[in-house]
Amino acid sequence: MNYLLAAFAVLGVAASGPIMAATAAPALAIAFWRNALGAVFMGAPAALRQRSGFRQLTRKDVFTCALGAGALALHFACFITALQLTSVAAATALVCLQSAWIVLFQLFRGKRQAPAIFIGLLLALFGALLITGFDLGSSKQALIGDLLGLAGGVLAGAYTLVGAKARETMSTGIYTTLCYGLCALFLLVLALAFRVPLFGFGPWVWLGIIAVTLVAQMMGHTIFNHLLASMSPLVISMLILLEIPGAAILAAIFLHEVLPAGTYLGLLLILAGLAVVVLGQGLGGAGRLRKAR
């Protein structure tokens, strides 16, 4: 059941790129609205059904949500800026290193990984690089963009790890409401600081914003946050790698973009790497039962 849900989540995040590409609004504005609306969509039912859960939140719980929200907001800011300074391929490939950063973070925390984990990780990352055609820029501007892409991957890894910690004590509804809401607040500050317009869009733009909220935020991020209660952060981050071939295939179908030459081979390598990691972790951290309220 977990992997069926994960398949829907991958479709959700994979669709975000094509939808955002077809939505004529600043990317930071789209990021703000998808989180703000996501908080409303998750918060309304959670407020009705889980009032006691909100009342039982501790300062530590709120601080954890704020950390996750801050990491997510800065991830958006770094990745969006990287796309403007360096190639899309380089920015995407560097952000996809989040799986490697998660392994590194866990090593620093004293968690040893089986050799199979590293083999699977390398396979998956090579598959991602094969699709994106990773190519570091040579200009000063491109180098700054590459560094921001790298930072975006670090922040994405941190967001996933913090989410796993939060889901130990918080339900999906409570965590996502707080995380998305605080993330929207952080993005609002960034939008105001950089004078990014958040209003004045046409009806088709708002339709695109609603679509990316329902598909990428609700079906993508929310399902992944839900799965963090029963699957390891590393497996989740490797599942997110499937967004790369998924987005390329969807863009080819709906936006008539040219499919990268290595898409299918890259997809096979990512799947192979994922399978190795899942087997290496004992069926993807099955039994990693949590005490979420």
NULOFI-119513 format. One line per 4 residues: number of its first residue (from 1); their letters; for each residue x, y, z of C-alpha. Coordinates in steps of 0.001 Angstrom, whole numbers. Layout:
N
NUM) a) X Y Z ~ ...
END
This chain:
293
1) mnyl) 0 0 0 ~ 2875 2380 854 ~ 4411 2007 -2591 ~ 1054 2539 -4288
5) laaf) 710 5818 -2389 ~ 4311 6642 -3291 ~ 3491 6128 -6978 ~ 713 8738 -6726
9) avlg) 3076 11087 -4886 ~ 5722 10712 -7607 ~ 3115 11540 -10248 ~ 2157 14593 -8217
13) vaas) 5647 16062 -7883 ~ 6533 15068 -11458 ~ 3567 17066 -12740 ~ 4668 20189 -10860
17) gpim) 7362 21117 -13396 ~ 5141 20988 -16503 ~ 2285 22749 -14690 ~ 4563 25509 -13372
21) aata) 6136 25865 -16817 ~ 2675 26434 -18291 ~ 1695 28918 -15545 ~ 2712 32488 -16391
25) apal) 3521 33657 -12866 ~ 6779 34169 -10932 ~ 7992 30853 -9519 ~ 8300 32346 -6019
29) aiaf) 4655 33446 -6215 ~ 3598 29937 -7248 ~ 5630 28477 -4368 ~ 3931 30868 -1927
33) wrna) 402 30129 -3088 ~ 825 26353 -3290 ~ 1985 26326 349 ~ -609 28853 1558
37) lgav) -3467 27010 -145 ~ -2024 23674 940 ~ -2092 24846 4564 ~ -5759 25843 4171
41) fmga) -6732 22577 2474 ~ -4992 20512 5176 ~ -5809 22816 8070 ~ -9593 22969 7635
45) paal) -10283 19232 8149 ~ -7477 18928 10719 ~ -8975 21761 12786 ~ -12339 19988 12823
49) rqrs) -11114 16463 13529 ~ -7904 16957 15496 ~ -8478 19913 17787 ~ -7004 18058 20736
53) gfrq) -3886 17331 18685 ~ -3339 21049 18064 ~ -3879 21802 21776 ~ -1314 19160 22745
57) ltrk) 1442 20638 20596 ~ 4574 21529 22517 ~ 7090 24270 21822 ~ 9416 21571 20549
61) dvft) 6760 20412 18055 ~ 6243 23944 16739 ~ 10000 24509 16556 ~ 10400 21290 14558
65) calg) 7689 22401 12123 ~ 9357 25794 11808 ~ 12673 24116 10969 ~ 11026 22018 8270
69) agal) 9141 25008 6889 ~ 12278 27150 6851 ~ 14245 24448 5046 ~ 11442 24038 2474
73) alhf) 11115 27793 1883 ~ 14878 28257 1454 ~ 14943 25188 -816 ~ 12388 26863 -3084
77) acfi) 14310 30143 -3008 ~ 17667 28526 -3807 ~ 16333 26232 -6517 ~ 14272 28932 -8218
81) talq) 17227 31342 -8227 ~ 19562 28588 -9452 ~ 17272 27993 -12434 ~ 17742 31648 -13388
85) ltsv) 21546 31655 -13054 ~ 22633 28262 -14362 ~ 21234 25603 -16677 ~ 18046 23767 -15722
89) aaat) 19970 20498 -16061 ~ 22707 21542 -13629 ~ 20279 22994 -11081 ~ 18037 19906 -11204
93) alvc) 20930 17462 -10935 ~ 22471 19279 -7961 ~ 19154 19460 -6114 ~ 18727 15724 -6712
97) lqsa) 21783 15108 -4549 ~ 19447 15352 -1541 ~ 19618 11560 -1183 ~ 23391 11733 -786
101) wivl) 23057 14549 1756 ~ 20611 12476 3802 ~ 23125 9610 3933 ~ 25831 12079 4969
105) fqlf) 23628 13637 7667 ~ 22846 10182 9019 ~ 26532 9251 9045 ~ 27270 12355 11115
109) rgkr) 24581 11219 13533 ~ 26337 7865 13884 ~ 23995 5799 11713 ~ 25999 3349 9633
113) qapa) 24795 2315 6199 ~ 25198 -1063 4530 ~ 27433 -1124 1412 ~ 24331 -1892 -674
117) ifig) 22926 1525 269 ~ 25873 3308 -1335 ~ 25678 1121 -4440 ~ 21972 1818 -4848
121) llla) 22482 5522 -4217 ~ 25200 5755 -6878 ~ 23047 3889 -9402 ~ 20093 6202 -8817
125) lfga) 22168 9393 -8911 ~ 23883 8266 -12107 ~ 20452 7662 -13625 ~ 19375 11170 -12609
129) llit) 22518 12713 -14096 ~ 22023 10710 -17294 ~ 18579 12244 -17773 ~ 19473 15812 -16836
133) gfdl) 22705 15906 -18851 ~ 24516 17425 -15880 ~ 26913 20154 -16990 ~ 28450 22673 -14583
137) gssk) 28554 26240 -15846 ~ 31869 28004 -16434 ~ 30839 31631 -15849 ~ 30769 33308 -12438
141) qali) 26989 33630 -12643 ~ 26555 29952 -13507 ~ 28901 28969 -10667 ~ 26740 30909 -8196
145) gdll) 23698 29146 -9642 ~ 25396 25767 -9232 ~ 26204 26553 -5591 ~ 22577 27563 -4999
149) glag) 21428 24315 -6629 ~ 23737 22407 -4301 ~ 22327 24324 -1324 ~ 18820 23510 -2550
153) gvla) 19665 19804 -2365 ~ 21044 20166 1171 ~ 17878 21991 2252 ~ 15626 19400 593
157) gayt) 17436 16665 2512 ~ 17086 18602 5758 ~ 13354 19143 5091 ~ 12843 15399 4616
161) lvga) 14766 14485 7785 ~ 12948 17089 9868 ~ 9643 15819 8497 ~ 10520 12285 9599
165) kare) 11268 13584 13098 ~ 8044 15592 13233 ~ 5951 12611 12148 ~ 7092 10710 15234
169) tmst) 4676 12752 17335 ~ 2413 14612 14884 ~ -251 13417 12480 ~ -15 14173 8777
173) giyt) -2768 16803 9011 ~ -1239 18698 11927 ~ 2324 18611 10603 ~ 1479 19637 7047
177) tlcy) -837 22415 8229 ~ 1897 23966 10351 ~ 4733 23255 7919 ~ 2959 24582 4818
181) glca) 1574 27578 6700 ~ 4948 28598 8125 ~ 6619 27942 4771 ~ 4106 30270 3091
185) lfll) 4911 32917 5714 ~ 8657 32622 5029 ~ 8027 32781 1270 ~ 5834 35848 1757
189) vlal) 8765 37617 3418 ~ 11045 36614 533 ~ 8492 37755 -2056 ~ 8140 41134 -356
193) afrv) 11912 41489 -22 ~ 12479 40814 -3721 ~ 9301 42648 -4811 ~ 7747 39573 -6414
197) plfg) 4053 40187 -7251 ~ 1608 37811 -5597 ~ -1615 39180 -7142 ~ -2884 40587 -10406
201) fgpw) -2790 37328 -12373 ~ -5283 36222 -15000 ~ -7810 33383 -14515 ~ -5637 30827 -16350
205) vwlg) -2722 31592 -14037 ~ -4887 31065 -10959 ~ -6127 27813 -12484 ~ -2499 26717 -12872
209) iiav) -1732 27694 -9257 ~ -4713 25691 -7996 ~ -3677 22747 -10176 ~ -101 22723 -8893
213) tlva) -1436 22983 -5330 ~ -3786 20022 -5713 ~ -1371 17869 -7709 ~ 2136 18729 -6464
217) qmmg) 1456 19960 -2937 ~ -1498 17822 -1870 ~ -917 14653 -3898 ~ 2889 14940 -3891
221) htif) 4355 16560 -776 ~ 1511 15596 1539 ~ 1629 11901 646 ~ 5407 11859 1051
225) nhll) 5043 13538 4464 ~ 2452 10920 5366 ~ 4781 8090 4313 ~ 7609 9441 6481
229) asms) 5864 7763 9423 ~ 6485 4291 7978 ~ 9310 4645 5425 ~ 12844 5893 5895
233) plvi) 13800 9434 4776 ~ 16419 7943 2431 ~ 13881 5784 592 ~ 11514 8764 339
237) smli) 14269 10963 -1108 ~ 15155 8271 -3645 ~ 11517 7909 -4640 ~ 11515 11658 -5299
241) llei) 14288 11058 -7866 ~ 11593 9471 -10038 ~ 10253 13006 -10444 ~ 13030 13643 -13006
245) pgaa) 12047 11054 -15638 ~ 8391 11510 -14733 ~ 8508 15267 -15384 ~ 10416 14721 -18650
249) ilaa) 7843 12216 -19914 ~ 4880 14393 -18866 ~ 6454 17465 -20499 ~ 6965 15482 -23707
253) iflh) 3337 14337 -23717 ~ 1551 17550 -22719 ~ 3998 20324 -23642 ~ 5510 18584 -26697
257) evlp) 9036 19017 -25355 ~ 11844 16822 -26681 ~ 12409 13859 -24396 ~ 16027 13681 -23143
261) agty) 17906 10838 -24854 ~ 18788 9049 -21627 ~ 15340 9215 -20020 ~ 14402 5548 -20148
265) lgll) 17850 4222 -19266 ~ 18029 6766 -16461 ~ 14614 5656 -15219 ~ 15773 2027 -15130
269) lila) 18912 3001 -13188 ~ 16900 5017 -10655 ~ 14500 2084 -10175 ~ 17413 -338 -9837
273) glav) 19098 1919 -7307 ~ 15848 2291 -5377 ~ 15375 -1482 -5290 ~ 18910 -1987 -3956
277) vvlg) 18386 619 -1219 ~ 14985 -814 -240 ~ 16425 -4319 53 ~ 19453 -2948 1876
281) qglg) 17224 -1249 4449 ~ 14930 -4221 4930 ~ 11971 -3401 2707 ~ 12298 348 2920
285) gagr) 12236 699 6654 ~ 9131 -1424 7049 ~ 8456 -1790 10723 ~ 9598 1740 11328
289) lrka) 6338 2203 13188 ~ 5833 5525 14853 ~ 3681 6930 17578 ~ 2099 9735 15587
293) r) -1086 11051 17097
END
